[in-house]
């Protein structure tokens, strides 16, 4: 299969990867890697996954004698098929729900081994410094697809800006549900950062906020909060092929990716647009 893969790694690491056969790239099913096999290849999406591996995890692993190769994919399909085919040792980009769906529907054999982070929705504004400053009658943008619209409205309710849920026509016409008379404006989720200057505030997905550099320019006024159930649902997990959950490579990756250094990097870099979620997949 032709793969559109861009590798972010030193040439020496790429040479090391080609030395692995398709049956051994993931470390096999043995409990330990050969002494000379200290190379780990992990498939990711660009933001924030590749950044976290390159700028935090790689050094933690290097301190323990491991070489990390970060293989970047622009889609959600190839990271899993490449892992299934033994071309990667792990991947890191997906939720449990997505992984389970791929296992069930595409005959894959993947297992989550460590929670890493959540990309929460946040309320962003270029005009107001806090949720409390958003005035009556303000225009608030929300995603226009059903799932993210509902998620955004729930956030507005949880922060006291709305009293209840409903479609935009219901909310904009109800003094009971919308006592501050906000103008709720559904917009394509990817376009919300571009629309922010024309709005009083907007509820924006974490990945789109990161892509627009909002955490640095206009940090979120507030973000989603998660209970145990929603944390598991929203967490992005480190994933390996079934049978490789206890290999030395997997154990080294889990230890590094859930380290204090990685937590500090996520907290300092993303300022709430990404939050750590070092949970066990069985929780």
N, C-alpha and C positions, 0 to 999 in steps of 0.2 A: 504494500500500500504506500502510495506517495504521501509523504508527511510534510506539512508546511510547519517546520519547526525552526525557531530562532533560538540558538543556544547562547546564553550569557555565561561564559566560563572561559578560563584560560585554555590555550591550545593543548597544553599538556594534559588537562583533564579530559578533553575530547578524545585524545589518543587512548587514555585509560579506558574510556567507555567502549571504544571499538574493540578492545581486547576481551570484552565480555560476550559470551554467546547468549542467544535468546533465552536459553534455559538457565543461565547463571546470573543475568544482570540483576535480578531481584534477590540474589543471595541464596536461591534455592529454598528448600524447606528445612535445611539444617539449622541448628540452634546457634551456629557461630560462623563468621566469615573467615576465609583463609587469611593468614597474617598479612600477605601481600596485597589483599583486596581491600584497600581502605578508601575506595572511591564510591560515592553515593550520588546517584542521579535522581533528581526530583522534578516532576512536571508541575507547572504552575500557570496561572494567568498573570498578566503583567502587574496590575495594581489591585490590592497592595501586596499580593502574595510574593511576587518576584522580589520586590523591594525588601520585604521582611527577611527573606532567605539571604539575599545578597548582602544586606547591610547589618544583619544581626546574627542569624543562625550560622552563616558560613564561618565566622570567626570563632564562635563557640565550639563548633565541630573541629576546626583547625587546632584549637588548643588541646583537643583530645586525640589528635593524630589522624583525623579524617579529612578527605578532600570532597567538597560539595560541588556538584555541577547543577546549575539551575537551568532547566529546559523550559522555555516559555512558549505557550500555546495561546492563540487568540480565540480558540473555541472551547467548548465544553466536552467535545466528543473524543478527540485525539488523546488528551491526557489519560483517559480511562482505557482506551483500546491499546495505547502504547504500554501502559502498565500491565494489562492483561497479557500482552505478547512478550513480556519480559524485557522490554527495552528501557524500563525505568525501575528504580527501586521503590519509589513511592510517588504519590502526587498530593497536591494540597491546593484545593480550590472550591470544594463542594460541600454541601450539606448532607446530612444523613438521608434525608428524603430523596435527594437527587441520586445519591449512590445506590440506595435500595431500589429505586425505579430502574436504574441501569442494570443492576443485577437481575431483576425480575424480568424485564422486557427484552434485554439484549444478551442474556446468558453469560454475563460477566461474573467474576468471582473475586469481589473486592471486599475489604474489611477496613473499617475505621479503627484507628488506634489511639488518636489523641485529638482533643479539641484545641483549637488555636485562637480563633478570633471571631467576632461578630461585626458586621458592618451595619450599625443602627441607622434608622431614619433620624433626621434632625430637623428642627425648625431654624431656618436661616433668615437673616435680614441684613440689608445694607443700610437701612434707615433707622433701626431701633436697636438698643443695646441690651434689652431684656424682654422676656415675654410680657412682663407687666407693662411695658411701655407701648405695646401694640395698641393703637387707639380704636375706639368704637368705629365701625364702618370700614375698617381696614380691608384691603384686598389680600387674600391669602391663597397662594397657589398650591395645588395638590396634584399628584399623579392622576392621569385619566384612565389607567387600566384598573380593572375591578379590584384585584388583589391589593395593589399598592394604594389605591384610593381608600379602601377600607382600613388599611393599616395606618394611613395618614390621618384619617378622621379619628380613629381610636387614639392616636397620639394627641390630637387637639383636645379630645375629651379628657384624657388623663391629665392634661396640664391645665384644665379649667377654662379653656377658651371656648369650648362648646359644651352643651349639656346632654347631647345625645347624638345618635348617628342617623344617617339618611343620605339620599342622593343630593346633589347640589341644589336642585330645585326645591326640595323639601327643606333643606337647611337654610337656604337664602330667603325662604318665605315664612320661617317659623321663629317668632320671638321667644318661644319656650326653649327650643333646641339651640337657638343662636341668639342669646340675649344681647350680645354686643353688636349685632347687625353686621358681622363680617361678610364680605363678598367672597364666597368660596369658589375658586376658579380652577377647574380641572385643566391640566396641560400635560402634553406628552412628557413622561418622566425625564427623558434625556434632555429636554429643552428647558426644564425648570431653572437650572443655573443661569442660562442665557436670559431668562425672563425675570430673574430676581430684581434687577434695577427698576423694573416697572411695577413691582409689587411691594407691599409693605412687609410681607414675609412669605416664605414658601416651605413646605415640607418636602425634603429632598432625600432620596436614597443615598446611603453612604458612598457607594461606588461613583455615582455621578458628582457628589460633592467633592470627592477626592480628585476626580478628573478635571474639575474646574478650579482646583486649589483653594476651595472655600475654607477649609480648616485654618489655613494660614492667613487668608485675606479677611474672612468674616466668619470666625468660629461660631459653631452652632449655639443658639440661645439655650437650647435644651435638646436632649436626645431621648430615644425610647428607653424604657426600663424593662427588665426581663425577669420573669419568675423562672423556676426550674424548668417548666415545660417549654416555654418560649425560648429559653436559652439553648436548650438542646436542638430545637427546631431551626434556629437561626445561625448556629455555630458552623464555621468552616472547619473541616477535619483533615488531619493527616491520614492518608489512606494507603494501604498496601494490598498486594495480592493475598488472598486467603492462603494460609499456611506459612506466611512470613511474619506473622504478628510478633514472634519472639526471637527473631534473628538479632545478631549483634548490631547490624546496620539499623534495623528498626528501633532497637532500644536506644542507640546513640542519637537517632533523629528525634525520638520522643523527648529524651532528656534535654537536647539542645533547644528544640522548638518551644518547650514549656519552661525555659530557664528564666531567671530574673533579668538577664540581659535583654532577652527578647521582649519581655513585658515592659521594661523601661523604654526600649526603642519604640514600641507601639504607642505607649502613652505619650511620650515626648514628641513623636513625629506626627501623629494623626489627630491629636487633640480632640478626641471624642468621636471622630468620624470612623474610627476602628477601635474596638475595645477588646481586651483580652478575654478569652473564655477557655481557660485551661481545664476542661472537664473531661471526664471519662465517657466514651461513647455509650456505655451501658447505663449511665445515669438518666 
